[in-house]
Amino acid sequence: MSLRIGIDVGGTNTDAVLMDGLKVVSKIKTPTTADVTSGITTALEHILTSSGTPTSAIAGVMIGTTHFTNAVVERKRLEQTAIIRLGLPATLALPPMVDWPDDLAETLGRNAWLVHGGHEFDGREISPMDPEEIRAAAREIKAKGITAVAISAVFSPVNTGMEEAAAAIVREEIPEASVTCSAEIGRVGLLERENAAILNACLRRLARETVAAFKQAIAVQGITAPLYLTQNDGTLMSAEFAEQYPVLTFASGPTNSMRGAAFLSGLKDAMVVDVGGTTSDVGALTHGFPREASVAVDIGGVRTNFRMPDVFSFGLGGGTLVKGGVDDLVIGPQSVGYRITREALVFGGDTLTTTDIAVAAGVAEIGDAGKVKHLDPALVAAAMDRIQAMSEAAVDRMKTSAEPVPVIVVGGGSVLIAKPIAGASEMVKPEHFEAANAVGAAIAQISGEVDRVYSLSGMSREAALDDAKSEATAKAIEAGADPETVQIVDVEDVPLAYLPGNATRVRVKAVGDLRLVG
């Protein structure tokens, strides 16, 4: 079997595993470093050395990263971006970035051009595209010195032609331009799809730098195997694809944990509680993949509609601060994060954390238990009860029915959950639970997805579904999936009663195993 390395970079820890087929050979949890890359290097050195694995035997390295999410949240390392929207004479009421937080919009520059074009839901033109109008906009963008460009058109997922034509014109006028077309990322829904394209465009330069740094960290170890990054639907993309679509890595951390939880437990339909060092993430598994959010997802204050896992995050982790006494107890959301090995009581620090509480309660053996003997037993008991209540409330919030379901508990901080969770038919903590996120990265597959509105006035529903399935399968194979293993894992067919022409919205997802050499 081919050897794979899976790495997940979290806010507190960087986890890595070496897997031989379905077996975990070696694993490590090391603090995430300020530059991130050196933490990856440390993890790689450990798993290669401890396992005695020659670098020539590695067939692939899979990395899940928070680089791009953090950049948007922190408003750092983002590129000024121009937006060209094809929609006139419609769409004037709501210009691009109309719903963005002011600080983020100002960082990107509020550079928007509205031009003629776009389609109706059934493919009819709203107005013809004017190439000279696009060319004039491109020249103005070039004069401003902007090279990141996002292009959106009304109902472009139905007909991508205008966006592609506009992109070609922009590249003619600005050869160095990095162009993102909204139909390549978002779904039906102009503003949210446009927002996703803008976020992707402003991250492209950072993506190139980040991928180059990852490749350097791997090359330093003598690994020549291809690099992949994990996407937020639980599948992989090549490093080159990630440079083009960094926005698809958003929320890949929780997704990796959920995929790893499914793999390690053998359960395909269950709730997953992933307790990290800073936060906990709760989501639902459906057929072994995270349930997708059905509504617009907020990223750094921006509404988007590209695929995202339906995950609830809350401030509970191994480094979460515990303040007050029995009567005024406060747990989180603040955390010492990767400083836990210096600041927690059990490590000789002076900050009371949930890890200290778990050690004092006798449910975890971490650090020096003697350093928490002085804690009030009543406070310890109250804190453990609060931790349990927080976890149970989160699971209850994410369940879709009152029926008991299996709950898989993973993550290094899951030692905090000492009792079965209410409403669970069973609570499973699988072997290698603390490295589920890295395992999820290592075993990830390749996917292809289609989300399109079909008019059924000239074709049958079966023909529309077959067309979408064929396209999703082709996209998965093109992205690197083994054609022999590709399967359709999700089909959604929603009749759109409010549109004429017997329209239906079809979403199809195909998944297959990665073609690995080695």
MIKOLPA-10916 format. One record per residue (C-alpha): residue in three letters; chain; z, x, y. Coordinates in steps of 0.02 Angstrom, whole numbers, plus 32768, in hexadecimal, padded with zeros to 4 digits. Example, Ala and Ser with C-alpha at 12.3 -4.5 7.8 and 13.67 -1.06 7.14 Angstrom:
<pts>
    aa   ch      z      x      y
   Ala    A   8186   8267   7F1F
   Ser    A   8165   82AC   7FCB
</pts>
This chain:
<pts>
    aa   ch      z      x      y
   Met    A   8000   8000   8000
   Ser    A   7FE1   8038   80B3
   Leu    A   8073   8079   8119
   Arg    A   8092   8023   81C1
   Ile    A   810A   8049   824E
   Gly    A   814D   7FB4   82B1
   Ile    A   81A5   7FD0   8358
   Asp    A   81F3   7F4F   83CB
   Val    A   822C   7F84   8479
   Gly    A   82B8   7F13   84B6
   Gly    A   8320   7F14   8554
   Thr    A   83B2   7F68   84FA
   Asn    A   836F   7FB8   845B
   Thr    A   82CC   7FFB   8415
   Asp    A   82BD   7FCF   835C
   Ala    A   8245   8022   82E3
   Val    A   821F   800E   822A
   Leu    A   81AD   8066   81AF
   Met    A   8166   7FEC   8130
   Asp    A   810B   800E   808E
   Gly    A   80B2   7F6A   806F
   Leu    A   813F   7EEA   8068
   Lys    A   81CD   7F68   8058
   Val    A   8235   7FB1   80E6
   Val    A   823B   806D   80C8
   Ser    A   8299   80A7   8164
   Lys    A   82E0   8059   8203
   Ile    A   8339   808A   82A3
   Lys    A   8385   8037   833C
   Thr    A   838A   80A9   83D5
   Pro    A   83B2   8081   848B
   Thr    A   831D   8053   84F6
   Thr    A   8300   80DB   8577
   Ala    A   82D8   80C3   862E
   Asp    A   8226   8102   8613
   Val    A   8219   80A2   856C
   Thr    A   81A0   8121   8521
   Ser    A   8223   81A5   84F8
   Gly    A   8287   8120   8499
   Ile    A   81EB   80FE   8430
   Thr    A   81D7   81BA   8411
   Thr    A   828D   81C5   83D5
   Ala    A   8274   8132   8360
   Leu    A   81D3   817A   8318
   Glu    A   8223   8224   82FA
   His    A   82B4   81D6   829C
   Ile    A   8254   8166   8225
   Leu    A   81D4   81EC   81FC
   Thr    A   8257   8272   81DF
   Ser    A   82D4   8206   8180
   Ser    A   824D   81C4   810B
   Gly    A   81F1   8269   80F6
   Thr    A   814D   820E   8116
   Pro    A   80B5   8278   8144
   Thr    A   8061   8238   81E2
   Ser    A   7FBA   8234   8187
   Ala    A   7FFD   81A7   811A
   Ile    A   8019   8130   81AD
   Ala    A   7F91   80AC   81B6
   Gly    A   7FC7   8054   8255
   Val    A   804B   804E   82DE
   Met    A   807B   7FA3   8325
   Ile    A   80DD   7F99   83C7
   Gly    A   812C   7F04   841D
   Thr    A   8154   7F28   84D3
   Thr    A   81A9   7ED7   8569
   His    A   814C   7F46   85E7
   Phe    A   80DD   7EBE   862E
   Thr    A   815A   7E31   8632
   Asn    A   81D5   7EA2   868D
   Ala    A   8150   7ED6   870B
   Val    A   8133   7E20   873E
   Val    A   81EB   7DF1   8740
   Glu    A   821B   7E8C   87A5
   Arg    A   817E   7E85   8814
   Lys    A   815A   7F3C   87EF
   Arg    A   80BB   7F9E   87C7
   Leu    A   804A   7F08   87E7
   Glu    A   7F9B   7F1E   882E
   Gln    A   7F54   7EBF   88C3
   Thr    A   7EE2   7E3A   887B
   Ala    A   7E50   7DD1   88BA
   Ile    A   7E2E   7D22   8879
   Ile    A   7D84   7CCE   8876
   Arg    A   7D8A   7C15   8848
   Leu    A   7CEB   7BB5   8820
   Gly    A   7D0E   7AFF   8848
   Leu    A   7CCC   7ACA   88F3
   Pro    A   7CBD   7A47   8934
   Ala    A   7D51   7A16   88C5
   Thr    A   7DFC   7A70   88B6
   Leu    A   7E11   7A8E   8971
   Ala    A   7EB9   7A34   8976
   Leu    A   7F12   7AB6   890B
   Pro    A   7ED9   7B69   892F
   Pro    A   7EFC   7BFA   88B8
   Met    A   7FB2   7C34   88AE
   Val    A   7FEB   7B95   8906
   Asp    A   8084   7B85   8895
   Trp    A   80B3   7C3E   888B
   Pro    A   8158   7C89   88C9
   Asp    A   8136   7CD3   8975
   Asp    A   8171   7D83   8949
   Leu    A   80FE   7D8F   88B2
   Ala    A   8069   7D43   890E
   Glu    A   8081   7DBE   899E
   Thr    A   808A   7E50   8924
   Leu    A   7FDF   7E1F   88DF
   Gly    A   7F99   7DFC   898C
   Arg    A   7F64   7D43   898B
   Asn    A   7EAC   7D78   8985
   Ala    A   7E4D   7CD9   8954
   Trp    A   7D97   7CA2   8962
   Leu    A   7D5F   7BF0   8939
   Val    A   7CA6   7BDE   890C
   His    A   7C33   7B58   88C5
   Gly    A   7C2A   7B39   880A
   Gly    A   7C93   7AF9   8779
   His    A   7C78   7A73   86F6
   Glu    A   7CB6   79C7   86C6
   Phe    A   7D13   79B4   8620
   Asp    A   7C71   7989   85C6
   Gly    A   7C11   7A20   8606
   Arg    A   7BB7   79D0   8699
   Glu    A   7BB3   7A3D   8736
   Ile    A   7C22   7A10   87C9
   Ser    A   7BA8   7A72   8835
   Pro    A   7B2F   7B01   8813
   Met    A   7B72   7BB2   881F
   Asp    A   7B2C   7C14   88B3
   Pro    A   7B16   7CCC   8882
   Glu    A   7B0C   7D01   8939
   Glu    A   7BB2   7CAB   895C
   Ile    A   7C01   7D10   88CF
   Arg    A   7BAD   7DAF   890D
   Ala    A   7BEF   7D96   89BD
   Ala    A   7CA0   7D7C   897A
   Ala    A   7C91   7E1A   8910
   Arg    A   7C5C   7E80   89A7
   Glu    A   7CF2   7E43   8A0A
   Ile    A   7D64   7E6E   8977
   Lys    A   7D17   7F1D   896E
   Ala    A   7D32   7F34   8A29
   Lys    A   7DEB   7F11   8A10
   Gly    A   7DF3   7F99   898B
   Ile    A   7E27   7F1F   8902
   Thr    A   7DEB   7F43   8850
   Ala    A   7E51   7EC1   87EC
   Val    A   7DF4   7E1C   87EB
   Ala    A   7E1D   7D76   8797
   Ile    A   7D93   7CF2   8785
   Ser    A   7DB7   7C3B   875E
   Ala    A   7D46   7BA4   8754
   Val    A   7D6D   7AEB   873B
   Phe    A   7D6A   7AC1   8680
   Ser    A   7D2B   7B6F   8653
   Pro    A   7D71   7B61   85A1
   Val    A   7CEB   7ADB   8587
   Asn    A   7C60   7B47   85CE
   Thr    A   7C82   7BFF   85F1
   Gly    A   7BD5   7C23   863A
   Met    A   7C02   7C1E   86F3
   Glu    A   7C99   7C90   86E3
   Glu    A   7C33   7D0D   867F
   Ala    A   7BA4   7D09   86FD
   Ala    A   7C1D   7D1F   878E
   Ala    A   7C71   7DB2   8735
   Ala    A   7BC9   7E07   871E
   Ile    A   7BA4   7DF8   87D8
   Val    A   7C50   7E3D   8808
   Arg    A   7C36   7ED2   8795
   Glu    A   7B8C   7EF3   87E6
   Glu    A   7BD9   7EF6   8893
   Ile    A   7C7B   7F4E   8860
   Pro    A   7C53   7FC0   87CA
   Glu    A   7D08   7FF8   87BC
   Ala    A   7D4A   7F45   87BA
   Ser    A   7DBC   7F08   872F
   Val    A   7D8E   7E50   8718
   Thr    A   7DF1   7DCA   86BC
   Cys    A   7D9E   7D23   8694
   Ser    A   7E1A   7C93   8683
   Ala    A   7DC3   7C44   85EC
   Glu    A   7DEA   7CE1   8587
   Ile    A   7EA6   7CC4   859B
   Gly    A   7EDE   7C17   85D0
   Arg    A   7EC1   7B68   8593
   Val    A   7E84   7AC7   85E3
   Gly    A   7EDF   7AAE   868A
   Leu    A   7E98   7B08   8722
   Leu    A   7F31   7B45   8782
   Glu    A   7F95   7B82   86EC
   Arg    A   7EFC   7BD7   869E
   Glu    A   7ED1   7C27   8744
   Asn    A   7F84   7C64   8756
   Ala    A   7F7D   7CB6   86AB
   Ala    A   7EDA   7D0E   86DB
   Ile    A   7F25   7D4F   877E
   Leu    A   7FBF   7D92   8724
   Asn    A   7F4F   7DE7   86A5
   Ala    A   7EE3   7E35   872D
   Cys    A   7F76   7E7C   878E
   Leu    A   7FBA   7ECF   86EF
   Arg    A   7F1A   7F23   86B3
   Arg    A   7F3C   7FCD   8703
   Leu    A   7FEE   7FCF   86C1
   Ala    A   7FAB   7FA1   8616
   Arg    A   7F35   8036   8615
   Glu    A   7FC4   80AB   8647
   Thr    A   803D   805F   85C9
   Val    A   7FC4   8065   8536
   Ala    A   7F99   8119   8562
   Ala    A   8054   8145   8560
   Phe    A   806A   80EF   84B7
   Lys    A   7FD5   814D   8470
   Gln    A   801E   81F0   84B2
   Ala    A   80C8   81CB   8461
   Ile    A   8071   81AD   83BB
   Ala    A   7FFF   8245   83CB
   Val    A   8094   82B6   83EE
   Gln    A   80D3   828A   8340
   Gly    A   802A   82B7   82F6
   Ile    A   8000   8201   82CA
   Thr    A   7F47   81DD   82D2
   Ala    A   7F50   8129   8294
   Pro    A   7F15   809D   8308
   Leu    A   7F8F   804D   8382
   Tyr    A   7FA7   7F91   838E
   Leu    A   8011   7F27   8404
   Thr    A   8061   7E84   83D1
   Gln    A   802E   7DE1   8424
   Asn    A   809C   7D4E   844E
   Asp    A   8056   7CE4   83C0
   Gly    A   8099   7D59   833A
   Thr    A   7FF6   7DB7   831D
   Leu    A   7FAC   7E5F   8350
   Met    A   7F2A   7EA0   83C9
   Ser    A   7EDD   7F4C   83D2
   Ala    A   7F15   7FC5   845A
   Glu    A   7E6C   7FB1   84AE
   Phe    A   7E7B   7EF2   84AB
   Ala    A   7F2C   7F01   84F3
   Glu    A   7EE8   7F65   8585
   Gln    A   7E76   7ED1   85AD
   Tyr    A   7EF6   7E45   858D
   Pro    A   7FA7   7E85   85AE
   Val    A   7FE2   7DD5   85D8
   Leu    A   7FD6   7DA9   851E
   Thr    A   806E   7E18   84FB
   Phe    A   80E4   7DA7   855F
   Ala    A   8175   7D6C   84F1
   Ser    A   8137   7DD3   845D
   Gly    A   81EA   7E12   843E
   Pro    A   8233   7D6A   8408
   Thr    A   8192   7D46   83A9
   Asn    A   81A2   7DE9   8347
   Ser    A   8255   7DBC   8319
   Met    A   8221   7D10   82DC
   Arg    A   8191   7D54   8274
   Gly    A   8207   7DD8   822D
   Ala    A   8289   7D53   8207
   Ala    A   8208   7CED   81A6
   Phe    A   81CF   7D86   8145
   Leu    A   827E   7DC7   811A
   Ser    A   82C6   7D1D   80EB
   Gly    A   822D   7CD4   8094
   Leu    A   8243   7C34   80FA
   Lys    A   81AA   7BEE   8153
   Asp    A   81FA   7B58   81AA
   Ala    A   82A3   7B78   81F9
   Met    A   8300   7B99   829A
   Val    A   8318   7C4F   82CD
   Val    A   83A6   7C95   8335
   Asp    A   8381   7D47   8370
   Val    A   841A   7D96   83C0
   Gly    A   83F0   7E37   841C
   Gly    A   8455   7EA7   848E
   Thr    A   8437   7E44   852D
   Thr    A   83F7   7D96   84FF
   Ser    A   83E2   7D21   846C
   Asp    A   833E   7CC8   8447
   Val    A   8333   7C27   83E1
   Gly    A   8291   7BE1   83A0
   Ala    A   8245   7B7F   8311
   Leu    A   81D5   7BC1   8286
   Thr    A   8142   7B55   824E
   His    A   80DF   7B96   81BA
   Gly    A   812A   7C43   81D8
   Phe    A   80F4   7C4D   828F
   Pro    A   8156   7C22   832E
   Arg    A   813F   7B72   836D
   Glu    A   80D5   7B7A   840A
   Ala    A   810C   7B32   84B0
   Ser    A   80B2   7A8E   84D3
   Val    A   80CC   7A93   8590
   Ala    A   80A7   7B0F   861A
   Val    A   8111   7BAC   860C
   Asp    A   8163   7BFE   86A2
   Ile    A   814E   7CBC   86AD
   Gly    A   81A3   7D10   8740
   Gly    A   819B   7C6C   87A0
   Val    A   80E2   7C4C   8777
   Arg    A   80A6   7BB9   870E
   Thr    A   802B   7BEB   8686
   Asn    A   7FDD   7B90   85F2
   Phe    A   7FA6   7C17   8579
   Arg    A   7FF8   7C1A   84CF
   Met    A   80B3   7C42   84D3
   Pro    A   813C   7C2B   8451
   Asp    A   81B4   7B9B   846D
   Val    A   8251   7C03   8481
   Phe    A   82F8   7BE1   84D6
   Ser    A   834F   7C7D   8517
   Phe    A   8403   7C86   8551
   Gly    A   847B   7D0F   8586
   Leu    A   84D4   7D3D   84E5
   Gly    A   84C2   7DE7   8493
   Gly    A   8524   7E79   844F
   Gly    A   853D   7EC0   84FD
   Thr    A   8568   7E1C   8555
   Leu    A   85FE   7E26   85CA
   Val    A   869B   7DC3   85A3
   Lys    A   8706   7D97   863B
   Gly    A   87A4   7D35   865F
   Gly    A   882C   7CF6   85EA
   Val    A   883C   7C68   856D
   Asp    A   883E   7BE4   85F6
   Asp    A   87B4   7C2B   8666
   Leu    A   8747   7C82   85E5
   Val    A   8697   7CB4   861C
   Ile    A   8617   7CFF   85A4
   Gly    A   8577   7D44   85F1
   Pro    A   84F2   7D3E   8628
   Gln    A   850D   7DF0   8668
   Ser    A   8500   7E7C   85E8
   Val    A   851E   7F38   85E3
   Gly    A   8476   7F42   8586
   Tyr    A   8448   7FEE   8544
   Arg    A   84E8   8035   8592
   Ile    A   8551   7FE1   850B
   Thr    A   8571   8085   84AF
   Arg    A   85C3   80C8   854E
   Glu    A   8616   802F   859C
   Ala    A   8656   7FBF   850E
   Leu    A   870E   7FD3   84DF
   Val    A   86EA   8002   842A
   Phe    A   8682   8095   8469
   Gly    A   8708   80D3   84E0
   Gly    A   86CD   8075   857A
   Asp    A   872D   7FFC   85E9
   Thr    A   86C1   7F5F   85E1
   Leu    A   86EB   7ECC   856F
   Thr    A   864F   7E92   8513
   Thr    A   8628   7E16   8489
   Thr    A   8619   7EA9   8410
   Asp    A   86CF   7ED5   8435
   Ile    A   86FF   7E21   8412
   Ala    A   86A2   7E22   836A
   Val    A   86F7   7EC5   8337
   Ala    A   87A2   7E83   836A
   Ala    A   8781   7DE3   8307
   Gly    A   875B   7E4B   826D
   Val    A   86A8   7E0D   8257
   Ala    A   8655   7EB2   8287
   Glu    A   8676   7F6B   8267
   Ile    A   8631   7FC4   8300
   Gly    A   867C   8056   835E
   Asp    A   873A   8070   8360
   Ala    A   8797   7FD0   8334
   Gly    A   8839   801F   8371
   Lys    A   87FD   8011   8424
   Val    A   87FE   7F51   841F
   Lys    A   88A4   7F36   83C4
   His    A   88F8   7F0C   8469
   Leu    A   888A   7E73   8488
   Asp    A   88E3   7DCB   848A
   Pro    A   88BF   7D73   83E3
   Ala    A   88B2   7CCD   843F
   Leu    A   882D   7D15   84B2
   Val    A   87CD   7D5D   841E
   Ala    A   87D1   7CB5   83C3
   Ala    A   879C   7C55   845F
   Ala    A   870C   7CCF   847E
   Met    A   86CE   7CC1   83CA
   Asp    A   86D4   7C03   83D7
   Arg    A   8672   7C09   8479
   Ile    A   85EE   7C7C   842E
   Gln    A   85DB   7C04   839B
   Ala    A   85CD   7B6E   840F
   Met    A   8548   7BC5   847A
   Ser    A   84E1   7BED   83E0
   Glu    A   84F0   7B3D   8397
   Ala    A   84C1   7AEC   843D
   Ala    A   8424   7B58   8447
   Val    A   83EE   7B2C   8396
   Asp    A   840E   7A73   83B5
   Arg    A   83A6   7A7B   8454
   Met    A   830F   7AC3   83F7
   Lys    A   8314   7A50   835F
   Thr    A   8299   79C1   835D
   Ser    A   8300   794F   82EC
   Ala    A   83B5   7934   82B8
   Glu    A   838F   7966   8204
   Pro    A   83E5   7A06   81C8
   Val    A   836D   7A9B   81C2
   Pro    A   8381   7B50   8186
   Val    A   83B8   7BC9   820E
   Ile    A   8388   7C81   8201
   Val    A   83F7   7CF6   8264
   Val    A   83AF   7DA1   8292
   Gly    A   83C4   7E2B   8313
   Gly    A   8444   7EB4   8329
   Gly    A   84B7   7E3F   838A
   Ser    A   84BA   7DBB   8301
   Val    A   8563   7E00   82C6
   Leu    A   85A7   7D8F   834F
   Ile    A   857C   7CF2   82EA
   Ala    A   8604   7CF4   8267
   Lys    A   8600   7C3F   822B
   Pro    A   8576   7BCA   81EE
   Ile    A   851E   7B72   827D
   Ala    A   853B   7AB6   8288
   Gly    A   84A1   7A53   8258
   Ala    A   845D   7ADB   81E7
   Ser    A   8433   7AB2   8132
   Glu    A   8453   7B6B   8111
   Met    A   846F   7C06   817A
   Val    A   840C   7C9E   8140
   Lys    A   8429   7D51   817A
   Pro    A   83A6   7DB4   8118
   Glu    A   83A7   7E6C   80EB
   His    A   836C   7ED8   817D
   Phe    A   839A   7E49   81F3
   Glu    A   83C1   7EC4   827E
   Ala    A   830D   7F05   827D
   Ala    A   82B3   7E5E   826B
   Asn    A   8256   7E79   830F
   Ala    A   820B   7F1F   82D5
   Val    A   81E4   7ED5   822A
   Gly    A   818A   7E45   8280
   Ala    A   811F   7EC3   82DF
   Ala    A   80F8   7F26   8241
   Ile    A   80C0   7E91   81D8
   Ala    A   8060   7E38   8263
   Gln    A   7FB2   7DF5   8240
   Ile    A   7F15   7DDB   82A8
   Ser    A   7EEA   7D32   82F5
   Gly    A   7E5D   7CD4   8349
   Glu    A   7E77   7C36   83AF
   Val    A   7E0B   7BAD   83FD
   Asp    A   7E44   7B29   847A
   Arg    A   7DB6   7AB9   84B4
   Val    A   7D8A   7A08   84EC
   Tyr    A   7CFC   79BA   8487
   Ser    A   7C9A   7920   84B8
   Leu    A   7C84   78B8   841B
   Ser    A   7BF9   784D   8463
   Gly    A   7B79   78C1   8414
   Met    A   7BD9   7909   837F
   Ser    A   7C58   78D2   82FD
   Arg    A   7D0F   7903   8301
   Glu    A   7CF6   7962   825D
   Ala    A   7C68   79C6   82AA
   Ala    A   7CD5   79F1   8341
   Leu    A   7D63   7A2B   82CF
   Asp    A   7CEC   7A92   8263
   Asp    A   7CA1   7AE3   82FE
   Ala    A   7D4E   7B13   833F
   Lys    A   7D85   7B55   8295
   Ser    A   7CE9   7BC0   8285
   Glu    A   7D00   7C09   8332
   Ala    A   7DBA   7C2D   8316
   Thr    A   7D91   7C83   8270
   Ala    A   7D0A   7CEC   82C2
   Lys    A   7D82   7D1F   834E
   Ala    A   7E05   7D58   82CE
   Ile    A   7D86   7DC1   826F
   Glu    A   7D43   7E0C   8310
   Ala    A   7DF5   7E3C   8341
   Gly    A   7E0D   7E9D   829F
   Ala    A   7E40   7E21   8218
   Asp    A   7E08   7E38   8165
   Pro    A   7D88   7DAB   814A
   Glu    A   7DC9   7D91   8098
   Thr    A   7E76   7D62   80D8
   Val    A   7E51   7CF3   816F
   Gln    A   7EA0   7C46   8166
   Ile    A   7EAB   7BB4   81E0
   Val    A   7F66   7BA1   8201
   Asp    A   7F69   7B21   828D
   Val    A   7EF7   7A91   82C1
   Glu    A   7F1D   7A1B   8351
   Asp    A   7EA9   798B   837E
   Val    A   7EDE   7925   8416
   Pro    A   7E6F   7893   844F
   Leu    A   7E63   7890   850E
   Ala    A   7E66   77D6   8533
   Tyr    A   7E63   77F1   85EF
   Leu    A   7DB7   7846   85E8
   Pro    A   7D12   77EA   85CA
   Gly    A   7C9B   7817   853E
   Asn    A   7D18   780F   84AE
   Ala    A   7D5C   78BC   84D4
   Thr    A   7DD7   791D   8467
   Arg    A   7E35   79C0   8481
   Val    A   7E31   7A32   83E9
   Arg    A   7EA0   7ACA   83CF
   Val    A   7E87   7B35   8333
   Lys    A   7EDB   7BD7   8300
   Ala    A   7E9D   7C4B   8276
   Val    A   7F05   7CDC   8230
   Gly    A   7EDA   7D6A   81BA
   Asp    A   7F20   7E11   817F
   Leu    A   7EF8   7EAC   81E4
   Arg    A   7E6F   7F1C   819E
   Leu    A   7EC9   7FC1   8185
   Val    A   7E81   8065   814B
   Gly    A   7EFA   80D1   80EA
</pts>
